[in-house]
Amino acid sequence: MTVSIIVPIYCGKKYIPDLLVQAERNAKNCLCKLELLLINDDPKAPLTETRHSDLVQIHVVNTDRNRGIHGARVRGLAYASGEYVLFLDQDDRIAPDYIRKQLSLIDGAAAVVCAASENQKNYYHKGRTLKECIGKACMTQKGNFIISPGQVLLRKAEIPEFWKSNILNHNGADDWFLWLCMLCAGKAFAYNGEILFEHCVHGENTSADGYSMLNSMGEVYEKMKANRDCIQTDIDGIQRVIKEQEIRYLRERDKLLGLYTLLDDWMGLWERHISAADYVQRQGYKKVFIYGRGRIGLRFAGELQAHQIAVCGFIDRDAEAFREGRTEELPVILPEKAGEISEPIYITLAKSEAEEVKKQLKEKGAKHVYLLSDVIQSLREEGDSLCSGCFEQAERRPYNG
């Protein structure tokens, strides 16, 4: 038995050593053969990979033209000799026993899907279960909640010809296209509730390019209309999913603009050597809770701790989704418990969203709730006032030149 790991490479030579390490670790933990296919999709930068492995067969496939991620994956299939296929993105990470555990649960299904973590927390929770997400009803009516094809081990023979022969021009939704083709054809996905896959989020992710993703989803819709396995209810659902995604992107854009403003003002304080912790100290607080265990929340926690202000923990709507078994230095609790907290709470979200959260926390009984954006704004105005005062004094001094 052979498993083919197919990885499209585009400006990603730096990821190859780690990809090989991951493949070798899996080879040590399973009885099957593994082959790693590096499908270079950049004709201007051919790969000259010379690494050798006693555990994994390495194949490098260069290209004469850029085919996009869908085209690169399909091209990889033509070179794959395995009965099973894993499509990995170049920056993905799989557990050392990923292959063994996925194979043990695939049984008679066309594919097996494992749970995943994103930003160090479990992507699935009570409101979004993995079992629901891998079904046809969710995929056609709610969208794709398999965050990466790296979660899915496939039987190569079950990959539909329709997907292989209808290549998308835009990157982003080819995996959703594959799941739709398979599920609409009645193919079953097996469930693996263990977290064996980690999705790395950064600015280079295809999924982070909203414009390309929407164009790619639009292509999926047009192609699925020609898929004989897809009924009208499915088509209508797919169209509705795309409309909802457009609205979601607009909301995310507004949210990111708010966070940009917050960070820009915060960096302005740092340039003046003013810390947001100064404001908290002036309020007389020595212990606080922080709402939002995201990047901004963690940075704010670090700034407070550097000024000897104790952070008792975080409040986060996704508290239950943090990776099981992860040891947190600080506890993360749900907003529902905010009324039990006597310490002040600082909300580290964009202002418009933070104001709504503040209202909700007050309704739950929280007494002292502040917005980080308001703290930064107050400090910035104080700094502007001081600078203005210094300028006025300088103007009143006699000129002795």
N, C-alpha and C positions, 0 to 999 in steps of 0.2 A: 504494500500500500504506500502511495506517495501523496504528499500534500504540497501543492504549489503555492508559494507566497509571492504574489504579484504586486510590485511596488512601482508606480510611475514616478520618475525622478525628473524634476524641473528646477534648476538652480539649487539642487539639494545634495551635492556631493558630501557636505559635512555630516549628513545623516547616515551615510552608508555604513560606517564602522559600527554604530549602535544597532542598526538593522541586522547586521550580521551577528552581533552578540545576542540579540533577542532570538534569532533563528537557531543559533547553536544551543542556547539554553533550553529551548523547546525540544530540540533534537535529542538532548540528553534525557529528557523526561518522557519520551514516547518511543514506541517500537517501530513506528513508520519511518519512511525516508522523507526528507525535506529538501525542497529545492527553492532557492531564492532567485526570482527573476527581477532584475533591475531594468525597467523599461524607460530608457532615456527619451524624453520628449523635447529636448532642446538641440536642434540640429547644429547650432553654433558652438556647442560645448560637448563634443563626444566624450563618453566615458571610456577610460582606459583602465578599468578595474583589474588589478593583478592579484588581489587577495586570494588565498587558498584556504579551504576548510576541510578537515577530515570528517566533519559531521554533516555539512550542508553543501549541496551542489549549487554553485553560483553561476548564473547566466546573465550576461550583459547584452542588452539589445539596444543598439543605437538607432537613430531615426534620420530620415532624409528631409522630414518636415514636421512641424508642430501639429499634432493631432488633437490636442486637448486631453483632459484626464479620462474622459469616456473612451476616446479612440485609443489611448495608451493602454487602458485596461483590456480592451478587446484584443489589441495587438499582443498583449502578454498571454492571453488565452491560447493564441495560435502556437506559442512556444511551450506552453505548459504540458507536462506529461502526467501530472497527478490526477487521481480520481477525485480529489478534493481541492478546492481553491479558496484562498484567503486574499482578498483585496485589501492591502494596507496602504495608507497614505505615508509619505516619506517621514513624517514627524510623529507618527503614532507609536504607542507603546502597548505591548501585550505582556501578560504574565508569563513566567517561565514554564508553567504547565498549561498554558492556553490550549495548545493543540490536543494534548491528551484528554483534557476535561471536555472539550467541545466534541471530540470524536466519541467519547463515552456516552453522550446524550443525544446524538443526532438520530440514532435508531433508523426508522424508515422514512424520516422527513427529508425534504429537499435541502434544508438548511437548518442550522442551529444558531440562535442568537443569545449572546451572553449580556449580562448587565455591564454598565460602564460608569466610570467616574469622569467628571469634568470640573475643573477648578477645585480639585481635591474634595469633591463631595459626590455622593451617589446621585446620578442623573435621574433615577426613578424613585418615586415615592408613592404615598397612598393616593394622591390625586392623579398620578401618571404612572401606572404600573407597566412593567415590561410585557407581561402577558397580554394586556390590552393592546399595547403599541404594535405588536407583531401580527395582529389580525387584519384581515382585509377591511373590515368596517372602519377601523381607525385610520388605516393607510389611505383609504379613498375619501373619507369624510372629514378627517381631522388633520391629516398630513403625516409627514415622516418624522417619527420620534426615535428612529434608530440613528443616533447622532453620527455614526461613521460606519462604512462597510467593514471596517476592521473588527466590528462586533460579531460578524457573521461568517461562519465557516459553511461553504457551499459544496454541494455535489456538482462537479463540473458538468455532468450530463444533464443537469436540471436547469442550467442557465439558458433562457429562451433565445431562440434564433432572432426573434423580433427585436430584442434588446441589442443583440450583436450586430444586426444589420441596419439599425436606425440610430446612427451616431449623432449625439447632440453637439451643436456648434458652440454653445456656451457652457462653461464649467459651473458645477454646483449641484445639479439635481439628477445626475445620472444614476446615483444609488437609489433614490426614490423611484426613478423610472424602472430600475431592475426589480425592486420589491413589488411594484404595481404589476409588472408583467407576470411575475411568478404567482402572486396571490390571486390575480384575476383569472389565471389559468388553473386555479384550484390546488396549487402546490402548498404543502404544509411547512410551517416553520416550527422547529422544536425550541423549547424554552430552557435557558440556563440562568438561574437567578444569581449566580456568583459573579462578582466583579472581576473580570479578567482582562479588561481593556481600559486604557486611560486616554482620553481625548485631550490633546494639547491645544489650548486656545491662544492665538496670537494674531497679529495683524496680517500675516501671510496666508491664513486659512482661506480657502476658496469660499467657505460658508460665510466668511466675514464680509464678502463683497456682495452687498445687497442688490446692486444693479444687475450684476452677472447672474446671481441666483434667480431673480425674478424672470429674467430672459430665459434662463435654463428651464424653469418651471413652466413657462409659457410653451416652450418647445415640447415638453413632456405632454402637456394637455393636447396639443395639436397631433402628436404622434399616437397618443392613446385613443384618439377618436377613430383611428384607422385599425386599431387592434381588435380583432374579432372576439377575443376573450373578454373584452370590456363592455359591460352593459351600460345603458343610458344613465342609470342611477349612479354608477361609478363615475361617468364622465361629468355629470352635474356636480358631484361631490368634489372632484378634482378641480373644477373651475372655481368652486366656492372656496376651497383651500387657498388657491392663489390670490383671490380677492382679499381674504383675511390676512394673508401674509403681507400684502401691500400695506394694509392698515397697520399691521404690527411693525413694519419697518419705519413707517412715518412716526409712530409713537417712540420707537427706539431712537430715531434721529433726534427728536426733541429732547429726550432724556439725555442723550450723549452731549448735546449742545449745553444743557444745564450743567453737566459734570465738567465739561470743558471750562465753563465760566468759573465754577467753583475752584478748579485746580489752578486756573490762571491767576485768580485773586490770591490763592494760597501761596503760590510761588512768588507773587509780588511781596508778600509778607516775609518770606524766607530771605529775599534779596535785601530787605531792610533789617534782617536779623530779629524779626518779631515772630514769636511762636504763638500758635493758637492756645497752647497750654498756659500762656500768661493770663489769658482771659479767664480760664477755668480756675486758676489759682486766686485771682482777684475776687472771684465769686465765693471763695472760701471752701471749695470742694477738694477733698483728698481721695475720694473714691468715686468712680463713675461706671456706668454701663454705656456701651456703644451700640447703636442700632445700625446693623448692616455689616456683615463680616465679609465684605468685598475688599478690593485693593485699597480703597480710600479708608475704609474702616480700620484695616490693619495698619496703615500708615499713621492714622490719627492715634491709634493705640500706642504705637511706638514713640510718637512725639510726647504723649502724656507720660508714659513710663520713664522717658528720659528726663522728665522734670519732676520725678518722684510723686506722680499722681497714679494711684493704683487703679487698674482697669479690672473690675470684678468679673466681666464677661461680656459676651455679645448677645444681642437680640436679633434674630433673623427668621424670616418666614420659611426659609429652607433649612431650619435647624435639624429636622429629622433626616434630611437628605445627605448630611455629611457622612463621609465614608465610614462604614461599619468597622469597628476595631481601631479606628484612628484615635490616637491619644492626643487630646487637645490640651494645650497649656491653660487655656481659658475656656470656661463652659460656654455653650451656645444654647440659648433658650428661645422658645416660641413667643411671639408678641402677646399671646393670650395670658402669659404669666407676668406681664409688665406691671399689673396692679399690685403685685406682691413685692415690688422693688421699692426700697426707700431711697436708694441713691439716685442722683440725677442721671438722665438719659440724654445722650447726644446723638442726633440722627445724621448719618454721613451719606445722605442721598442728595440728588439734585433738588433745588428749592421747591419746585412745584410738587414733586412727589413727596418730599419731606414734610411739607405742610399738611398733606392729606394723612400721612402716617402719624404726625403729631396729634391730629384730631382724633384718630383712632386710639392711640395710646392713652390719651386723656379720658376717653370714654371707658377704657378698661380700668381706670383708676390710677394711672401713673400721675405723680404730682409735679415733678420737676423735669420738664422736657424742653430741650433746646435743639436748634438747628445749627450744624457746623457752618452752613453758608451764612447764617446771621452773625455767628461769632467772627468769622473772617471779615464780613462786611463792616462790623463795628470796629475791629482792629485796623482795618484799612482806612476808615474815616478818621480814626484817631491819629494815624500816621500822617494822613494828608493834612490834618489840622495843625499838627506839630511842624510839618515842613513849611506850611503857609505862614505860621507864626515866626519861624526862623527867617523866612524871606522878608517879612515885613520889618523885622528888627534890623536886618542888613540894609534895607532901603533907608532907614532913619539914621544910620551911622553917617557922620560927615566923611566926605571923601578927602583923603590926605595925599592923593597922588601928585 
